[in-house]
C-alpha cells in the first residue's frame, strides 16, 4: 500500500506518494529543508504519513 504525505505548511502544494515509507520520509525531509529552510519533527512526519488505498 503506498504512502502519501502532504506538506502542512500554508500555501504549500507539495505532495509525495511512494510505495516506500522510507522514500517518503527522505523526500519530505529534503523538501522541508530546501523549500522551507527548516526541518520537520519526527512526530509531525509520522503524523502526516497516510496510507493510500488503491482504487
Ligand atoms: Zn512544503
mmCIF file of the protein (N, C-alpha, C, O) and its ligand, coordinates in Angstrom:
data_MODEL
# 
_entry.id   MODEL 
# 
loop_
_entity.id 
_entity.type 
_entity.pdbx_number_of_molecules 
1 polymer     1 
2 non-polymer 1 
# 
_entity_poly.entity_id                      1 
_entity_poly.type                           'polypeptide(L)' 
_entity_poly.nstd_linkage                   no 
_entity_poly.nstd_monomer                   no 
_entity_poly.pdbx_seq_one_letter_code       
;(UNK)(UNK)(UNK)(UNK)(UNK)(UNK)(UNK)(UNK)(UNK)(UNK)(UNK)(UNK)(UNK)(UNK)(UNK)(UNK)
(UNK)(UNK)(UNK)(UNK)(UNK)(UNK)(UNK)(UNK)(UNK)(UNK)(UNK)(UNK)(UNK)(UNK)(UNK)(UNK)
(UNK)(UNK)(UNK)(UNK)(UNK)(UNK)(UNK)(UNK)(UNK)(UNK)(UNK)(UNK)(UNK)(UNK)(UNK)(UNK)
(UNK)(UNK)(UNK)(UNK)(UNK)(UNK)(UNK)
;
_entity_poly.pdbx_seq_one_letter_code_can   XXXXXXXXXXXXXXXXXXXXXXXXXXXXXXXXXXXXXXXXXXXXXXXXXXXXXXX 
_entity_poly.pdbx_strand_id                 A 
# 
loop_
_entity_poly_seq.entity_id 
_entity_poly_seq.num 
_entity_poly_seq.mon_id 
_entity_poly_seq.hetero 
1 1  UNK n 
1 2  UNK n 
1 3  UNK n 
1 4  UNK n 
1 5  UNK n 
1 6  UNK n 
1 7  UNK n 
1 8  UNK n 
1 9  UNK n 
1 10 UNK n 
1 11 UNK n 
1 12 UNK n 
1 13 UNK n 
1 14 UNK n 
1 15 UNK n 
1 16 UNK n 
1 17 UNK n 
1 18 UNK n 
1 19 UNK n 
1 20 UNK n 
1 21 UNK n 
1 22 UNK n 
1 23 UNK n 
1 24 UNK n 
1 25 UNK n 
1 26 UNK n 
1 27 UNK n 
1 28 UNK n 
1 29 UNK n 
1 30 UNK n 
1 31 UNK n 
1 32 UNK n 
1 33 UNK n 
1 34 UNK n 
1 35 UNK n 
1 36 UNK n 
1 37 UNK n 
1 38 UNK n 
1 39 UNK n 
1 40 UNK n 
1 41 UNK n 
1 42 UNK n 
1 43 UNK n 
1 44 UNK n 
1 45 UNK n 
1 46 UNK n 
1 47 UNK n 
1 48 UNK n 
1 49 UNK n 
1 50 UNK n 
1 51 UNK n 
1 52 UNK n 
1 53 UNK n 
1 54 UNK n 
1 55 UNK n 
# 
loop_
_struct_asym.id 
_struct_asym.entity_id 
A 1 
B 2 
# 
loop_
_chem_comp.id 
_chem_comp.type 
_chem_comp.mon_nstd_flag 
UNK 'L-peptide linking' . 
ZN  non-polymer         . 
# 
_pdbx_entity_nonpoly.entity_id   2 
_pdbx_entity_nonpoly.name        ? 
_pdbx_entity_nonpoly.comp_id     ZN 
# 
_pdbx_nonpoly_scheme.asym_id         B 
_pdbx_nonpoly_scheme.entity_id       2 
_pdbx_nonpoly_scheme.mon_id          ZN 
_pdbx_nonpoly_scheme.ndb_seq_num     1 
_pdbx_nonpoly_scheme.pdb_seq_num     101 
_pdbx_nonpoly_scheme.auth_seq_num    101 
_pdbx_nonpoly_scheme.pdb_mon_id      ZN 
_pdbx_nonpoly_scheme.auth_mon_id     ZN 
_pdbx_nonpoly_scheme.pdb_strand_id   A 
_pdbx_nonpoly_scheme.pdb_ins_code    . 
# 
loop_
_atom_site.group_PDB 
_atom_site.id 
_atom_site.type_symbol 
_atom_site.label_atom_id 
_atom_site.label_alt_id 
_atom_site.label_comp_id 
_atom_site.label_asym_id 
_atom_site.label_entity_id 
_atom_site.label_seq_id 
_atom_site.pdbx_PDB_ins_code 
_atom_site.Cartn_x 
_atom_site.Cartn_y 
_atom_site.Cartn_z 
_atom_site.occupancy 
_atom_site.B_iso_or_equiv 
_atom_site.pdbx_formal_charge 
_atom_site.auth_seq_id 
_atom_site.auth_comp_id 
_atom_site.auth_asym_id 
_atom_site.auth_atom_id 
_atom_site.pdbx_PDB_model_num 
ATOM   1   N  N  . UNK A 1 1  ? 0.844   -1.187 0.000  1.00 0.00 ? 1   UNK A N  1 
ATOM   2   C  CA . UNK A 1 1  ? 0.000   0.000  0.000  1.00 0.00 ? 1   UNK A CA 1 
ATOM   3   C  C  . UNK A 1 1  ? 0.886   1.246  0.000  1.00 0.00 ? 1   UNK A C  1 
ATOM   4   O  O  . UNK A 1 1  ? 1.777   1.376  0.839  1.00 0.00 ? 1   UNK A O  1 
ATOM   5   N  N  . UNK A 1 2  ? 0.645   2.145  -0.925 1.00 0.00 ? 2   UNK A N  1 
ATOM   6   C  CA . UNK A 1 2  ? 1.505   3.338  -0.996 1.00 0.00 ? 2   UNK A CA 1 
ATOM   7   C  C  . UNK A 1 2  ? 1.330   4.249  0.201  1.00 0.00 ? 2   UNK A C  1 
ATOM   8   O  O  . UNK A 1 2  ? 0.317   4.209  0.899  1.00 0.00 ? 2   UNK A O  1 
ATOM   9   N  N  . UNK A 1 3  ? 2.337   5.067  0.418  1.00 0.00 ? 3   UNK A N  1 
ATOM   10  C  CA . UNK A 1 3  ? 2.300   6.086  1.457  1.00 0.00 ? 3   UNK A CA 1 
ATOM   11  C  C  . UNK A 1 3  ? 2.245   7.451  0.796  1.00 0.00 ? 3   UNK A C  1 
ATOM   12  O  O  . UNK A 1 3  ? 2.795   7.666  -0.284 1.00 0.00 ? 3   UNK A O  1 
ATOM   13  N  N  . UNK A 1 4  ? 1.564   8.368  1.474  1.00 0.00 ? 4   UNK A N  1 
ATOM   14  C  CA . UNK A 1 4  ? 1.421   9.710  0.938  1.00 0.00 ? 4   UNK A CA 1 
ATOM   15  C  C  . UNK A 1 4  ? 1.668   10.712 2.047  1.00 0.00 ? 4   UNK A C  1 
ATOM   16  O  O  . UNK A 1 4  ? 1.342   10.479 3.211  1.00 0.00 ? 4   UNK A O  1 
ATOM   17  N  N  . UNK A 1 5  ? 2.245   11.821 1.660  1.00 0.00 ? 5   UNK A N  1 
ATOM   18  C  CA . UNK A 1 5  ? 2.438   12.897 2.623  1.00 0.00 ? 5   UNK A CA 1 
ATOM   19  C  C  . UNK A 1 5  ? 2.163   14.214 1.926  1.00 0.00 ? 5   UNK A C  1 
ATOM   20  O  O  . UNK A 1 5  ? 2.704   14.483 0.854  1.00 0.00 ? 5   UNK A O  1 
ATOM   21  N  N  . UNK A 1 6  ? 1.310   15.046 2.546  1.00 0.00 ? 6   UNK A N  1 
ATOM   22  C  CA . UNK A 1 6  ? 1.053   16.385 2.035  1.00 0.00 ? 6   UNK A CA 1 
ATOM   23  C  C  . UNK A 1 6  ? 1.653   17.385 3.004  1.00 0.00 ? 6   UNK A C  1 
ATOM   24  O  O  . UNK A 1 6  ? 1.419   17.308 4.210  1.00 0.00 ? 6   UNK A O  1 
ATOM   25  N  N  . UNK A 1 7  ? 2.421   18.318 2.480  1.00 0.00 ? 7   UNK A N  1 
ATOM   26  C  CA . UNK A 1 7  ? 3.034   19.333 3.330  1.00 0.00 ? 7   UNK A CA 1 
ATOM   27  C  C  . UNK A 1 7  ? 1.938   20.166 3.990  1.00 0.00 ? 7   UNK A C  1 
ATOM   28  O  O  . UNK A 1 7  ? 1.009   20.626 3.327  1.00 0.00 ? 7   UNK A O  1 
ATOM   29  N  N  . UNK A 1 8  ? 2.059   20.350 5.291  1.00 0.00 ? 8   UNK A N  1 
ATOM   30  C  CA . UNK A 1 8  ? 1.012   21.062 6.031  1.00 0.00 ? 8   UNK A CA 1 
ATOM   31  C  C  . UNK A 1 8  ? 1.274   22.563 6.101  1.00 0.00 ? 8   UNK A C  1 
ATOM   32  O  O  . UNK A 1 8  ? 0.468   23.315 6.650  1.00 0.00 ? 8   UNK A O  1 
ATOM   33  N  N  . UNK A 1 9  ? 2.400   22.993 5.545  1.00 0.00 ? 9   UNK A N  1 
ATOM   34  C  CA . UNK A 1 9  ? 2.689   24.425 5.554  1.00 0.00 ? 9   UNK A CA 1 
ATOM   35  C  C  . UNK A 1 9  ? 1.676   25.168 4.688  1.00 0.00 ? 9   UNK A C  1 
ATOM   36  O  O  . UNK A 1 9  ? 1.358   24.736 3.580  1.00 0.00 ? 9   UNK A O  1 
ATOM   37  N  N  . UNK A 1 10 ? 1.182   26.270 5.196  1.00 0.00 ? 10  UNK A N  1 
ATOM   38  C  CA . UNK A 1 10 ? 0.168   27.042 4.495  1.00 0.00 ? 10  UNK A CA 1 
ATOM   39  C  C  . UNK A 1 10 ? 0.655   27.434 3.103  1.00 0.00 ? 10  UNK A C  1 
ATOM   40  O  O  . UNK A 1 10 ? 1.788   27.881 2.926  1.00 0.00 ? 10  UNK A O  1 
ATOM   41  N  N  . UNK A 1 11 ? -0.223  27.256 2.125  1.00 0.00 ? 11  UNK A N  1 
ATOM   42  C  CA . UNK A 1 11 ? 0.015   27.643 0.732  1.00 0.00 ? 11  UNK A CA 1 
ATOM   43  C  C  . UNK A 1 11 ? 1.062   26.773 0.030  1.00 0.00 ? 11  UNK A C  1 
ATOM   44  O  O  . UNK A 1 11 ? 1.427   27.057 -1.111 1.00 0.00 ? 11  UNK A O  1 
ATOM   45  N  N  . UNK A 1 12 ? 1.540   25.742 0.677  1.00 0.00 ? 12  UNK A N  1 
ATOM   46  C  CA . UNK A 1 12 ? 2.481   24.835 0.028  1.00 0.00 ? 12  UNK A CA 1 
ATOM   47  C  C  . UNK A 1 12 ? 1.702   23.679 -0.587 1.00 0.00 ? 12  UNK A C  1 
ATOM   48  O  O  . UNK A 1 12 ? 0.872   23.051 0.071  1.00 0.00 ? 12  UNK A O  1 
ATOM   49  N  N  . UNK A 1 13 ? 1.980   23.411 -1.849 1.00 0.00 ? 13  UNK A N  1 
ATOM   50  C  CA . UNK A 1 13 ? 1.217   22.395 -2.566 1.00 0.00 ? 13  UNK A CA 1 
ATOM   51  C  C  . UNK A 1 13 ? 1.962   21.060 -2.654 1.00 0.00 ? 13  UNK A C  1 
ATOM   52  O  O  . UNK A 1 13 ? 1.526   20.144 -3.351 1.00 0.00 ? 13  UNK A O  1 
ATOM   53  N  N  . UNK A 1 14 ? 3.072   20.960 -1.952 1.00 0.00 ? 14  UNK A N  1 
ATOM   54  C  CA . UNK A 1 14 ? 3.898   19.757 -2.062 1.00 0.00 ? 14  UNK A CA 1 
ATOM   55  C  C  . UNK A 1 14 ? 3.153   18.512 -1.587 1.00 0.00 ? 14  UNK A C  1 
ATOM   56  O  O  . UNK A 1 14 ? 2.557   18.497 -0.511 1.00 0.00 ? 14  UNK A O  1 
ATOM   57  N  N  . UNK A 1 15 ? 3.201   17.481 -2.406 1.00 0.00 ? 15  UNK A N  1 
ATOM   58  C  CA . UNK A 1 15 ? 2.622   16.199 -2.027 1.00 0.00 ? 15  UNK A CA 1 
ATOM   59  C  C  . UNK A 1 15 ? 3.481   15.107 -2.636 1.00 0.00 ? 15  UNK A C  1 
ATOM   60  O  O  . UNK A 1 15 ? 3.879   15.188 -3.798 1.00 0.00 ? 15  UNK A O  1 
ATOM   61  N  N  . UNK A 1 16 ? 3.760   14.096 -1.847 1.00 0.00 ? 16  UNK A N  1 
ATOM   62  C  CA . UNK A 1 16 ? 4.585   12.981 -2.320 1.00 0.00 ? 16  UNK A CA 1 
ATOM   63  C  C  . UNK A 1 16 ? 3.867   11.680 -2.054 1.00 0.00 ? 16  UNK A C  1 
ATOM   64  O  O  . UNK A 1 16 ? 3.220   11.511 -1.021 1.00 0.00 ? 16  UNK A O  1 
ATOM   65  N  N  . UNK A 1 17 ? 3.987   10.765 -2.994 1.00 0.00 ? 17  UNK A N  1 
ATOM   66  C  CA . UNK A 1 17 ? 3.403   9.443  -2.803 1.00 0.00 ? 17  UNK A CA 1 
ATOM   67  C  C  . UNK A 1 17 ? 4.414   8.412  -3.285 1.00 0.00 ? 17  UNK A C  1 
ATOM   68  O  O  . UNK A 1 17 ? 5.010   8.560  -4.352 1.00 0.00 ? 17  UNK A O  1 
ATOM   69  N  N  . UNK A 1 18 ? 4.596   7.392  -2.505 1.00 0.00 ? 18  UNK A N  1 
ATOM   70  C  CA . UNK A 1 18 ? 5.541   6.341  -2.873 1.00 0.00 ? 18  UNK A CA 1 
ATOM   71  C  C  . UNK A 1 18 ? 5.141   5.042  -2.195 1.00 0.00 ? 18  UNK A C  1 
ATOM   72  O  O  . UNK A 1 18 ? 4.470   5.043  -1.163 1.00 0.00 ? 18  UNK A O  1 
ATOM   73  N  N  . UNK A 1 19 ? 5.558   3.947  -2.785 1.00 0.00 ? 19  UNK A N  1 
ATOM   74  C  CA . UNK A 1 19 ? 5.305   2.651  -2.151 1.00 0.00 ? 19  UNK A CA 1 
ATOM   75  C  C  . UNK A 1 19 ? 6.263   2.411  -0.997 1.00 0.00 ? 19  UNK A C  1 
ATOM   76  O  O  . UNK A 1 19 ? 6.076   1.476  -0.219 1.00 0.00 ? 19  UNK A O  1 
ATOM   77  N  N  . UNK A 1 20 ? 7.288   3.250  -0.880 1.00 0.00 ? 20  UNK A N  1 
ATOM   78  C  CA . UNK A 1 20 ? 8.279   3.092  0.177  1.00 0.00 ? 20  UNK A CA 1 
ATOM   79  C  C  . UNK A 1 20 ? 8.130   4.184  1.223  1.00 0.00 ? 20  UNK A C  1 
ATOM   80  O  O  . UNK A 1 20 ? 8.282   5.366  0.915  1.00 0.00 ? 20  UNK A O  1 
ATOM   81  N  N  . UNK A 1 21 ? 7.835   3.800  2.451  1.00 0.00 ? 21  UNK A N  1 
ATOM   82  C  CA . UNK A 1 21 ? 7.707   4.783  3.531  1.00 0.00 ? 21  UNK A CA 1 
ATOM   83  C  C  . UNK A 1 21 ? 9.028   5.507  3.753  1.00 0.00 ? 21  UNK A C  1 
ATOM   84  O  O  . UNK A 1 21 ? 9.042   6.706  4.033  1.00 0.00 ? 21  UNK A O  1 
ATOM   85  N  N  . UNK A 1 22 ? 10.132  4.786  3.628  1.00 0.00 ? 22  UNK A N  1 
ATOM   86  C  CA . UNK A 1 22 ? 11.434  5.427  3.819  1.00 0.00 ? 22  UNK A CA 1 
ATOM   87  C  C  . UNK A 1 22 ? 11.690  6.488  2.760  1.00 0.00 ? 22  UNK A C  1 
ATOM   88  O  O  . UNK A 1 22 ? 12.259  7.541  3.049  1.00 0.00 ? 22  UNK A O  1 
ATOM   89  N  N  . UNK A 1 23 ? 11.267  6.205  1.536  1.00 0.00 ? 23  UNK A N  1 
ATOM   90  C  CA . UNK A 1 23 ? 11.468  7.184  0.470  1.00 0.00 ? 23  UNK A CA 1 
ATOM   91  C  C  . UNK A 1 23 ? 10.624  8.429  0.727  1.00 0.00 ? 23  UNK A C  1 
ATOM   92  O  O  . UNK A 1 23 ? 11.087  9.550  0.519  1.00 0.00 ? 23  UNK A O  1 
ATOM   93  N  N  . UNK A 1 24 ? 9.388   8.232  1.179  1.00 0.00 ? 24  UNK A N  1 
ATOM   94  C  CA . UNK A 1 24 ? 8.536   9.379  1.504  1.00 0.00 ? 24  UNK A CA 1 
ATOM   95  C  C  . UNK A 1 24 ? 9.200   10.221 2.590  1.00 0.00 ? 24  UNK A C  1 
ATOM   96  O  O  . UNK A 1 24 ? 9.276   11.443 2.464  1.00 0.00 ? 24  UNK A O  1 
ATOM   97  N  N  . UNK A 1 25 ? 9.675   9.587  3.643  1.00 0.00 ? 25  UNK A N  1 
ATOM   98  C  CA . UNK A 1 25 ? 10.338  10.326 4.728  1.00 0.00 ? 25  UNK A CA 1 
ATOM   99  C  C  . UNK A 1 25 ? 11.532  11.109 4.207  1.00 0.00 ? 25  UNK A C  1 
ATOM   100 O  O  . UNK A 1 25 ? 11.727  12.274 4.553  1.00 0.00 ? 25  UNK A O  1 
ATOM   101 N  N  . UNK A 1 26 ? 12.324  10.457 3.373  1.00 0.00 ? 26  UNK A N  1 
ATOM   102 C  CA . UNK A 1 26 ? 13.536  11.089 2.862  1.00 0.00 ? 26  UNK A CA 1 
ATOM   103 C  C  . UNK A 1 26 ? 13.184  12.306 2.002  1.00 0.00 ? 26  UNK A C  1 
ATOM   104 O  O  . UNK A 1 26 ? 13.795  13.366 2.137  1.00 0.00 ? 26  UNK A O  1 
ATOM   105 N  N  . UNK A 1 27 ? 12.205  12.148 1.127  1.00 0.00 ? 27  UNK A N  1 
ATOM   106 C  CA . UNK A 1 27 ? 11.846  13.240 0.226  1.00 0.00 ? 27  UNK A CA 1 
ATOM   107 C  C  . UNK A 1 27 ? 11.147  14.373 0.974  1.00 0.00 ? 27  UNK A C  1 
ATOM   108 O  O  . UNK A 1 27 ? 11.319  15.542 0.628  1.00 0.00 ? 27  UNK A O  1 
ATOM   109 N  N  . UNK A 1 28 ? 10.369  14.040 1.985  1.00 0.00 ? 28  UNK A N  1 
ATOM   110 C  CA . UNK A 1 28 ? 9.717   15.087 2.780  1.00 0.00 ? 28  UNK A CA 1 
ATOM   111 C  C  . UNK A 1 28 ? 10.772  15.901 3.515  1.00 0.00 ? 28  UNK A C  1 
ATOM   112 O  O  . UNK A 1 28 ? 10.703  17.130 3.538  1.00 0.00 ? 28  UNK A O  1 
ATOM   113 N  N  . UNK A 1 29 ? 11.752  15.224 4.118  1.00 0.00 ? 29  UNK A N  1 
ATOM   114 C  CA . UNK A 1 29 ? 12.813  15.953 4.821  1.00 0.00 ? 29  UNK A CA 1 
ATOM   115 C  C  . UNK A 1 29 ? 13.564  16.861 3.860  1.00 0.00 ? 29  UNK A C  1 
ATOM   116 O  O  . UNK A 1 29 ? 13.886  17.999 4.200  1.00 0.00 ? 29  UNK A O  1 
ATOM   117 N  N  . UNK A 1 30 ? 13.847  16.358 2.650  1.00 0.00 ? 30  UNK A N  1 
ATOM   118 C  CA . UNK A 1 30 ? 14.552  17.164 1.657  1.00 0.00 ? 30  UNK A CA 1 
ATOM   119 C  C  . UNK A 1 30 ? 13.704  18.359 1.241  1.00 0.00 ? 30  UNK A C  1 
ATOM   120 O  O  . UNK A 1 30 ? 14.220  19.465 1.084  1.00 0.00 ? 30  UNK A O  1 
ATOM   121 N  N  . UNK A 1 31 ? 12.415  18.140 1.064  1.00 0.00 ? 31  UNK A N  1 
ATOM   122 C  CA . UNK A 1 31 ? 11.513  19.225 0.683  1.00 0.00 ? 31  UNK A CA 1 
ATOM   123 C  C  . UNK A 1 31 ? 11.485  20.318 1.749  1.00 0.00 ? 31  UNK A C  1 
ATOM   124 O  O  . UNK A 1 31 ? 11.620  21.500 1.433  1.00 0.00 ? 31  UNK A O  1 
ATOM   125 N  N  . UNK A 1 32 ? 11.312  19.928 2.998  1.00 0.00 ? 32  UNK A N  1 
ATOM   126 C  CA . UNK A 1 32 ? 11.220  20.905 4.085  1.00 0.00 ? 32  UNK A CA 1 
ATOM   127 C  C  . UNK A 1 32 ? 12.524  21.687 4.198  1.00 0.00 ? 32  UNK A C  1 
ATOM   128 O  O  . UNK A 1 32 ? 12.521  22.893 4.443  1.00 0.00 ? 32  UNK A O  1 
ATOM   129 N  N  . UNK A 1 33 ? 13.627  20.988 4.016  1.00 0.00 ? 33  UNK A N  1 
ATOM   130 C  CA . UNK A 1 33 ? 14.936  21.648 4.120  1.00 0.00 ? 33  UNK A CA 1 
ATOM   131 C  C  . UNK A 1 33 ? 15.126  22.649 2.985  1.00 0.00 ? 33  UNK A C  1 
ATOM   132 O  O  . UNK A 1 33 ? 15.563  23.778 3.209  1.00 0.00 ? 33  UNK A O  1 
ATOM   133 N  N  . UNK A 1 34 ? 14.797  22.227 1.770  1.00 0.00 ? 34  UNK A N  1 
ATOM   134 C  CA . UNK A 1 34 ? 15.080  23.071 0.607  1.00 0.00 ? 34  UNK A CA 1 
ATOM   135 C  C  . UNK A 1 34 ? 14.048  24.176 0.439  1.00 0.00 ? 34  UNK A C  1 
ATOM   136 O  O  . UNK A 1 34 ? 14.402  25.309 0.111  1.00 0.00 ? 34  UNK A O  1 
ATOM   137 N  N  . UNK A 1 35 ? 12.780  23.861 0.660  1.00 0.00 ? 35  UNK A N  1 
ATOM   138 C  CA . UNK A 1 35 ? 11.710  24.811 0.364  1.00 0.00 ? 35  UNK A CA 1 
ATOM   139 C  C  . UNK A 1 35 ? 11.419  25.718 1.550  1.00 0.00 ? 35  UNK A C  1 
ATOM   140 O  O  . UNK A 1 35 ? 11.141  26.904 1.368  1.00 0.00 ? 35  UNK A O  1 
ATOM   141 N  N  . UNK A 1 36 ? 11.477  25.186 2.743  1.00 0.00 ? 36  UNK A N  1 
ATOM   142 C  CA . UNK A 1 36 ? 11.096  25.965 3.914  1.00 0.00 ? 36  UNK A CA 1 
ATOM   143 C  C  . UNK A 1 36 ? 12.307  26.316 4.784  1.00 0.00 ? 36  UNK A C  1 
ATOM   144 O  O  . UNK A 1 36 ? 12.182  27.044 5.769  1.00 0.00 ? 36  UNK A O  1 
ATOM   145 N  N  . UNK A 1 37 ? 13.454  25.802 4.419  1.00 0.00 ? 37  UNK A N  1 
ATOM   146 C  CA . UNK A 1 37 ? 14.675  26.149 5.130  1.00 0.00 ? 37  UNK A CA 1 
ATOM   147 C  C  . UNK A 1 37 ? 14.699  25.677 6.572  1.00 0.00 ? 37  UNK A C  1 
ATOM   148 O  O  . UNK A 1 37 ? 15.342  26.289 7.425  1.00 0.00 ? 37  UNK A O  1 
ATOM   149 N  N  . UNK A 1 38 ? 14.009  24.605 6.836  1.00 0.00 ? 38  UNK A N  1 
ATOM   150 C  CA . UNK A 1 38 ? 13.985  24.099 8.212  1.00 0.00 ? 38  UNK A CA 1 
ATOM   151 C  C  . UNK A 1 38 ? 13.992  22.592 8.223  1.00 0.00 ? 38  UNK A C  1 
ATOM   152 O  O  . UNK A 1 38 ? 14.392  21.951 7.251  1.00 0.00 ? 38  UNK A O  1 
ATOM   153 N  N  . UNK A 1 39 ? 13.550  22.034 9.322  1.00 0.00 ? 39  UNK A N  1 
ATOM   154 C  CA . UNK A 1 39 ? 13.448  20.592 9.405  1.00 0.00 ? 39  UNK A CA 1 
ATOM   155 C  C  . UNK A 1 39 ? 12.130  20.230 10.077 1.00 0.00 ? 39  UNK A C  1 
ATOM   156 O  O  . UNK A 1 39 ? 11.566  21.004 10.850 1.00 0.00 ? 39  UNK A O  1 
ATOM   157 N  N  . UNK A 1 40 ? 11.665  19.039 9.761  1.00 0.00 ? 40  UNK A N  1 
ATOM   158 C  CA . UNK A 1 40 ? 10.371  18.601 10.281 1.00 0.00 ? 40  UNK A CA 1 
ATOM   159 C  C  . UNK A 1 40 ? 10.595  17.689 11.475 1.00 0.00 ? 40  UNK A C  1 
ATOM   160 O  O  . UNK A 1 40 ? 11.505  16.859 11.483 1.00 0.00 ? 40  UNK A O  1 
ATOM   161 N  N  . UNK A 1 41 ? 9.746   17.859 12.484 1.00 0.00 ? 41  UNK A N  1 
ATOM   162 C  CA . UNK A 1 41 ? 9.808   16.965 13.630 1.00 0.00 ? 41  UNK A CA 1 
ATOM   163 C  C  . UNK A 1 41 ? 9.466   15.548 13.204 1.00 0.00 ? 41  UNK A C  1 
ATOM   164 O  O  . UNK A 1 41 ? 8.613   15.327 12.345 1.00 0.00 ? 41  UNK A O  1 
ATOM   165 N  N  . UNK A 1 42 ? 10.142  14.600 13.818 1.00 0.00 ? 42  UNK A N  1 
ATOM   166 C  CA . UNK A 1 42 ? 9.845   13.201 13.531 1.00 0.00 ? 42  UNK A CA 1 
ATOM   167 C  C  . UNK A 1 42 ? 8.352   12.907 13.760 1.00 0.00 ? 42  UNK A C  1 
ATOM   168 O  O  . UNK A 1 42 ? 7.720   12.209 12.968 1.00 0.00 ? 42  UNK A O  1 
ATOM   169 N  N  . UNK A 1 43 ? 7.806   13.448 14.850 1.00 0.00 ? 43  UNK A N  1 
ATOM   170 C  CA . UNK A 1 43 ? 6.400   13.204 15.183 1.00 0.00 ? 43  UNK A CA 1 
ATOM   171 C  C  . UNK A 1 43 ? 5.473   13.778 14.107 1.00 0.00 ? 43  UNK A C  1 
ATOM   172 O  O  . UNK A 1 43 ? 4.479   13.155 13.733 1.00 0.00 ? 43  UNK A O  1 
ATOM   173 N  N  . UNK A 1 44 ? 5.813   14.974 13.617 1.00 0.00 ? 44  UNK A N  1 
ATOM   174 C  CA . UNK A 1 44 ? 4.990   15.594 12.571 1.00 0.00 ? 44  UNK A CA 1 
ATOM   175 C  C  . UNK A 1 44 ? 5.063   14.790 11.284 1.00 0.00 ? 44  UNK A C  1 
ATOM   176 O  O  . UNK A 1 44 ? 4.071   14.634 10.572 1.00 0.00 ? 44  UNK A O  1 
ATOM   177 N  N  . UNK A 1 45 ? 6.238   14.290 11.004 1.00 0.00 ? 45  UNK A N  1 
ATOM   178 C  CA . UNK A 1 45 ? 6.420   13.476 9.798  1.00 0.00 ? 45  UNK A CA 1 
ATOM   179 C  C  . UNK A 1 45 ? 5.581   12.205 9.890  1.00 0.00 ? 45  UNK A C  1 
ATOM   180 O  O  . UNK A 1 45 ? 4.871   11.850 8.949  1.00 0.00 ? 45  UNK A O  1 
ATOM   181 N  N  . UNK A 1 46 ? 5.668   11.529 11.026 1.00 0.00 ? 46  UNK A N  1 
ATOM   182 C  CA . UNK A 1 46 ? 4.902   10.290 11.187 1.00 0.00 ? 46  UNK A CA 1 
ATOM   183 C  C  . UNK A 1 46 ? 3.399   10.554 11.171 1.00 0.00 ? 46  UNK A C  1 
ATOM   184 O  O  . UNK A 1 46 ? 2.621   9.769  10.629 1.00 0.00 ? 46  UNK A O  1 
ATOM   185 N  N  . UNK A 1 47 ? 3.001   11.693 11.786 1.00 0.00 ? 47  UNK A N  1 
ATOM   186 C  CA . UNK A 1 47 ? 1.585   12.022 11.839 1.00 0.00 ? 47  UNK A CA 1 
ATOM   187 C  C  . UNK A 1 47 ? 1.054   12.338 10.445 1.00 0.00 ? 47  UNK A C  1 
ATOM   188 O  O  . UNK A 1 47 ? -0.103  12.051 10.137 1.00 0.00 ? 47  UNK A O  1 
ATOM   189 N  N  . UNK A 1 48 ? 1.897   12.928 9.606  1.00 0.00 ? 48  UNK A N  1 
ATOM   190 C  CA . UNK A 1 48 ? 1.453   13.346 8.275  1.00 0.00 ? 48  UNK A CA 1 
ATOM   191 C  C  . UNK A 1 48 ? 1.427   12.224 7.252  1.00 0.00 ? 48  UNK A C  1 
ATOM   192 O  O  . UNK A 1 48 ? 0.853   12.364 6.172  1.00 0.00 ? 48  UNK A O  1 
ATOM   193 N  N  . UNK A 1 49 ? 2.058   11.105 7.605  1.00 0.00 ? 49  UNK A N  1 
ATOM   194 C  CA . UNK A 1 49 ? 2.107   9.986  6.660  1.00 0.00 ? 49  UNK A CA 1 
ATOM   195 C  C  . UNK A 1 49 ? 0.741   9.308  6.596  1.00 0.00 ? 49  UNK A C  1 
ATOM   196 O  O  . UNK A 1 49 ? 0.168   8.918  7.614  1.00 0.00 ? 49  UNK A O  1 
ATOM   197 N  N  . UNK A 1 50 ? 0.246   9.181  5.389  1.00 0.00 ? 50  UNK A N  1 
ATOM   198 C  CA . UNK A 1 50 ? -1.037  8.497  5.210  1.00 0.00 ? 50  UNK A CA 1 
ATOM   199 C  C  . UNK A 1 50 ? -0.839  7.294  4.321  1.00 0.00 ? 50  UNK A C  1 
ATOM   200 O  O  . UNK A 1 50 ? -0.070  7.332  3.360  1.00 0.00 ? 50  UNK A O  1 
ATOM   201 N  N  . UNK A 1 51 ? -1.524  6.249  4.642  1.00 0.00 ? 51  UNK A N  1 
ATOM   202 C  CA . UNK A 1 51 ? -1.551  5.089  3.758  1.00 0.00 ? 51  UNK A CA 1 
ATOM   203 C  C  . UNK A 1 51 ? -2.667  5.293  2.762  1.00 0.00 ? 51  UNK A C  1 
ATOM   204 O  O  . UNK A 1 51 ? -3.789  5.650  3.121  1.00 0.00 ? 51  UNK A O  1 
ATOM   205 N  N  . UNK A 1 52 ? -2.345  5.062  1.524  1.00 0.00 ? 52  UNK A N  1 
ATOM   206 C  CA . UNK A 1 52 ? -3.316  5.317  0.461  1.00 0.00 ? 52  UNK A CA 1 
ATOM   207 C  C  . UNK A 1 52 ? -3.819  3.997  -0.090 1.00 0.00 ? 52  UNK A C  1 
ATOM   208 O  O  . UNK A 1 52 ? -3.046  3.139  -0.516 1.00 0.00 ? 52  UNK A O  1 
ATOM   209 N  N  . UNK A 1 53 ? -5.104  3.861  -0.071 1.00 0.00 ? 53  UNK A N  1 
ATOM   210 C  CA . UNK A 1 53 ? -5.698  2.657  -0.667 1.00 0.00 ? 53  UNK A CA 1 
ATOM   211 C  C  . UNK A 1 53 ? -5.808  2.842  -2.171 1.00 0.00 ? 53  UNK A C  1 
ATOM   212 O  O  . UNK A 1 53 ? -6.290  3.870  -2.648 1.00 0.00 ? 53  UNK A O  1 
ATOM   213 N  N  . UNK A 1 54 ? -5.370  1.868  -2.891 1.00 0.00 ? 54  UNK A N  1 
ATOM   214 C  CA . UNK A 1 54 ? -5.509  1.940  -4.341 1.00 0.00 ? 54  UNK A CA 1 
ATOM   215 C  C  . UNK A 1 54 ? -6.959  1.685  -4.720 1.00 0.00 ? 54  UNK A C  1 
ATOM   216 O  O  . UNK A 1 54 ? -7.621  0.783  -4.206 1.00 0.00 ? 54  UNK A O  1 
ATOM   217 N  N  . UNK A 1 55 ? -7.418  2.511  -5.633 1.00 0.00 ? 55  UNK A N  1 
ATOM   218 C  CA . UNK A 1 55 ? -8.816  2.389  -6.056 1.00 0.00 ? 55  UNK A CA 1 
ATOM   219 C  C  . UNK A 1 55 ? -9.022  1.094  -6.845 1.00 0.00 ? 55  UNK A C  1 
ATOM   220 O  O  . UNK A 1 55 ? -10.135 0.811  -7.287 1.00 0.00 ? 55  UNK A O  1 
HETATM 221 ZN ZN . ZN  B 2 .  ? 6.112   22.466 1.911  1.00 0.00 ? 101 ZN  A ZN 1 
# 
